[in-house]
């Protein structure tokens, strides 16, 4: 069975402990952790690899702190925001958001976080975390819940297929009766 692929997206220099903590939780749960600094990208630009990971992962974990991060040449937004947008564009329900409590955030980051947390168009998030250790149980609980929800959705889908199959059989039977009587 394929492992659940979970991408960890954040700035690297200031959130390395949090990235490591997320990877530890993900791997203890038996899933595959995708991180830009540990992903082999032979013959690919790091930007392309990061955006592909954001698109193809099952779960995107955005860990956001005070720094906005690196803006690649030719882009107007940071790689972290590009990853977030790609994940959202591909499948909005796969995004989990965690925000580190800081005294203040860079202006661009504050604007980005405002969008990410927007009540109508943003994402539900847990209370801000203060340390990597505080982040671990949040990620553990949310990944487990997300997977349980996906399992429940698949059961609902299977049940709908059973109902439609039964309805189809009934309609085919009714059609045969109608054909014999006309």
C-alpha positions in Angstrom: 0.0 0.0 0.0 1.3 3.5 -0.9 2.3 5.6 2.0 0.6 9.0 2.6 2.9 11.7 1.2 3.1 14.7 3.5 4.9 17.8 2.5 6.4 20.1 5.1 6.6 23.7 3.9 8.2 26.6 5.8 11.2 28.8 5.7 14.2 26.7 6.6 16.7 28.9 8.5 14.4 29.9 11.3 12.1 26.8 11.5 14.5 23.9 11.2 13.6 22.5 14.6 9.9 22.6 13.7 10.6 21.0 10.3 12.5 18.2 12.1 9.7 17.8 14.6 7.1 17.5 11.8 9.2 14.9 10.0 9.6 12.9 13.2 5.8 12.8 13.8 5.1 12.0 10.1 7.5 9.1 10.0 6.4 7.7 13.4 2.8 7.6 12.0 4.2 5.5 9.1 3.9 8.1 6.4 6.4 9.6 3.9 7.7 13.1 4.7 8.5 15.4 1.8 11.0 18.2 2.5 12.9 20.2 0.0 16.3 19.9 1.7 16.0 16.1 1.8 14.5 15.5 -1.7 16.8 14.4 -4.5 16.3 16.7 -7.4 18.6 15.5 -10.1 18.4 17.7 -13.1 15.5 19.8 -11.8 15.4 23.2 -10.3 14.7 23.3 -6.6 11.7 25.6 -7.3 10.2 23.2 -9.7 10.7 20.3 -7.3 9.1 22.2 -4.4 6.1 23.1 -6.5 5.7 19.5 -7.8 5.8 18.2 -4.2 3.1 20.8 -3.2 1.0 19.6 -6.1 1.4 15.8 -5.7 1.5 15.4 -1.9 -1.6 14.0 -0.1 -1.2 16.5 2.8 0.5 19.9 2.8 1.7 21.1 6.1 2.4 24.9 6.2 4.5 25.9 9.2 4.7 29.7 9.3 6.8 31.9 11.5 7.9 35.5 11.4 10.0 35.3 8.2 8.3 35.6 4.8 11.2 33.7 3.1 13.0 33.6 -0.2 11.4 35.1 -3.3 12.8 33.3 -6.4 14.0 35.3 -9.4 11.2 36.3 -11.6 8.5 35.7 -8.9 6.7 38.2 -6.8 6.0 35.9 -3.8 8.1 33.7 -1.6 8.7 30.0 -2.4 6.7 29.1 0.7 3.7 31.1 -0.6 4.2 29.6 -4.0 4.0 26.1 -2.5 0.9 27.0 -0.5 -0.8 28.3 -3.6 0.1 25.3 -5.6 -1.2 22.9 -3.0 -4.4 24.9 -2.6 -4.8 25.1 -6.4 -4.4 21.3 -6.7 -6.6 20.3 -3.7 -7.7 22.9 -1.1 -8.7 20.3 1.5 -5.2 18.9 1.9 -3.8 21.9 3.7 -3.0 22.0 7.4 -1.7 25.3 8.8 0.4 25.9 11.9 1.6 29.4 12.9 4.4 30.0 15.4 3.8 32.7 18.0 6.1 35.6 17.4 6.3 39.1 18.8 6.1 40.5 15.2 6.1 39.2 11.7 7.8 40.6 8.6 5.3 42.8 6.7 5.0 40.4 3.7 4.5 37.5 6.1 1.9 39.4 8.1 -0.1 40.0 4.8 0.3 36.3 3.8 -0.8 35.1 7.2 -3.8 37.4 7.1 -4.9 35.6 3.9 -4.1 32.1 5.2 -6.2 32.7 8.3 -9.0 34.7 6.7 -12.3 33.5 8.3 -14.1 33.0 5.0 -11.4 31.9 2.5 -8.5 30.8 4.8 -7.9 27.7 6.9 -8.9 26.7 10.4 -5.8 26.4 12.5 -4.9 25.5 16.0 -3.7 28.1 18.5 -0.3 29.4 17.7 2.5 27.2 18.9 5.6 28.3 20.8 8.1 25.4 20.3 8.7 22.4 18.1 7.7 20.2 21.0 4.4 22.0 21.3 3.8 21.6 17.5 4.3 17.8 17.5 0.9 16.8 19.1 -0.9 19.3 16.9 0.5 17.7 13.8 -0.1 14.2 15.1 -3.7 14.8 15.9 -4.5 16.7 12.7 -2.8 14.1 10.4 -4.7 11.3 12.1 -8.0 13.2 11.8 -7.4 14.0 8.1 -6.7 10.4 7.3 -9.8 9.3 9.3 -11.9 11.8 7.3 -10.5 10.5 4.0 -11.4 6.9 5.1 -14.9 8.0 6.0 -15.2 9.7 2.6 -14.2 6.6 0.8 -16.8 4.6 2.7 -19.4 7.2 1.8 -18.3 6.9 -1.9 -18.5 3.1 -1.7 -22.0 3.3 -0.2 -23.1 5.8 -3.0 -21.8 3.4 -5.6 -23.8 0.5 -4.1 -26.9 2.6 -4.1 -26.5 3.8 -7.7 -25.7 0.2 -8.8 -28.9 -1.0 -7.1 -30.9 1.8 -8.7 -29.4 1.1 -12.0 -30.3 -2.6 -11.7 -33.9 -1.7 -10.7 -34.2 0.7 -13.7 -32.9 -2.0 -16.1 -35.4 -4.4 -14.7 -38.2 -1.9 -15.1 -37.1 -1.2 -18.7 -37.2 -5.0 -19.5 -40.7 -5.2 -18.1 -41.8 -2.2 -20.1 -40.3 -3.7 -23.3 -42.2 -7.0 -22.8 -45.5 -5.2 -22.2 -45.3 -2.9 -25.3 
